[in-house]
Amino acid sequence: MNFNKLGTNIKQPKDMPDIKNLQKLGKLYQLGEAGANEIGTKLENLDAEFQVNYDHNPIHHMEERMKDVQSLAEKMRRKGYEMTIDNIEMHIFDIAGIECLNNYV
């Protein structure tokens, strides 16, 4: 999505966030998603290695997720931070996450 082109074609209402801030938020989410995908891939490779070397899979289920933007806004409000990209980067550490269920330890 080209946010610069979008910003020139749409008349922005006063209560809407700035298009540049939406672009920064999009980049932040893309970075988080890429990180979660990379860690997820590493965990899948470790699981496959255990299957080959030890004949069992330690990971039962794995799911990557991204925090919903509405949940992000609510968390910022709850913590008392102004909704800015800088505040999100400095104070919110769970935009992306991986749930990993193990059969046993």
PLY file of the C-alpha trace (Angstrom):
ply
format ascii 1.0
element vertex 105
property float x
property float y
property float z
element edge 104
property int vertex1
property int vertex2
end_header
0.00 0.00 0.00
1.39 3.38 -0.99
0.59 5.69 1.94
2.04 8.77 0.22
-0.30 8.34 -2.74
-3.19 7.60 -0.38
-2.51 10.82 1.51
-2.71 12.94 -1.64
-5.97 11.37 -2.82
-7.94 11.56 0.43
-9.09 14.67 2.23
-8.24 13.95 5.85
-10.91 14.61 8.51
-9.70 16.51 11.58
-10.12 13.54 13.95
-8.19 11.11 11.72
-4.52 10.28 12.40
-1.92 11.76 10.07
-1.18 9.56 7.03
2.57 9.69 7.84
1.84 8.29 11.32
-0.24 5.51 9.78
2.69 4.71 7.51
5.06 4.56 10.50
2.61 2.31 12.36
2.38 0.06 9.29
6.17 -0.21 9.17
6.29 -0.99 12.90
3.72 -3.77 12.46
5.57 -5.13 9.43
8.81 -5.26 11.42
7.06 -7.06 14.29
5.45 -9.55 11.93
8.78 -10.23 10.21
10.42 -10.84 13.60
7.66 -13.21 14.71
7.91 -15.10 11.40
11.68 -15.44 11.76
11.49 -16.78 15.33
8.60 -19.06 14.32
10.69 -20.50 11.50
13.62 -21.12 13.86
11.32 -22.94 16.30
9.87 -25.07 13.46
13.42 -25.99 12.41
14.33 -26.98 15.98
11.18 -29.11 16.17
12.10 -30.87 12.91
15.66 -31.42 14.15
14.34 -33.07 17.32
12.11 -35.31 15.19
15.09 -36.51 13.14
17.61 -36.82 15.98
15.47 -37.91 18.93
12.28 -39.29 17.31
9.93 -36.86 19.07
8.53 -33.40 18.56
8.81 -31.13 21.60
6.50 -28.49 20.09
2.87 -29.55 20.09
1.40 -26.34 18.65
2.74 -22.94 17.64
0.89 -19.82 16.59
2.19 -16.38 15.66
0.00 -13.35 16.29
-0.07 -9.58 15.92
-1.75 -7.29 18.46
-4.95 -5.81 17.10
-4.69 -2.03 16.59
-7.74 -1.48 18.82
-6.07 -3.51 21.59
-2.92 -1.46 21.11
-4.84 1.81 21.47
-6.63 0.51 24.58
-3.34 -0.57 26.16
-1.79 2.84 25.46
-4.81 4.54 27.06
-4.77 2.20 30.05
-1.05 2.85 30.67
-1.59 6.59 30.35
0.56 7.17 27.27
-0.28 9.48 24.39
-0.92 7.48 21.20
2.28 8.27 19.27
4.61 6.01 17.33
7.51 6.95 19.61
5.51 6.00 22.71
4.48 2.70 21.13
8.12 1.87 20.32
9.31 2.83 23.83
6.54 1.31 25.97
4.77 -1.53 24.16
6.67 -4.78 23.81
4.00 -7.24 22.72
2.88 -6.06 19.29
4.01 -9.42 17.92
4.04 -12.69 19.80
4.39 -16.44 19.48
2.40 -18.97 21.46
4.32 -22.22 21.74
2.77 -25.26 23.45
5.14 -28.06 24.43
4.19 -31.66 25.11
6.66 -31.89 27.96
9.87 -30.35 29.20
0 1
1 2
2 3
3 4
4 5
5 6
6 7
7 8
8 9
9 10
10 11
11 12
12 13
13 14
14 15
15 16
16 17
17 18
18 19
19 20
20 21
21 22
22 23
23 24
24 25
25 26
26 27
27 28
28 29
29 30
30 31
31 32
32 33
33 34
34 35
35 36
36 37
37 38
38 39
39 40
40 41
41 42
42 43
43 44
44 45
45 46
46 47
47 48
48 49
49 50
50 51
51 52
52 53
53 54
54 55
55 56
56 57
57 58
58 59
59 60
60 61
61 62
62 63
63 64
64 65
65 66
66 67
67 68
68 69
69 70
70 71
71 72
72 73
73 74
74 75
75 76
76 77
77 78
78 79
79 80
80 81
81 82
82 83
83 84
84 85
85 86
86 87
87 88
88 89
89 90
90 91
91 92
92 93
93 94
94 95
95 96
96 97
97 98
98 99
99 100
100 101
101 102
102 103
103 104
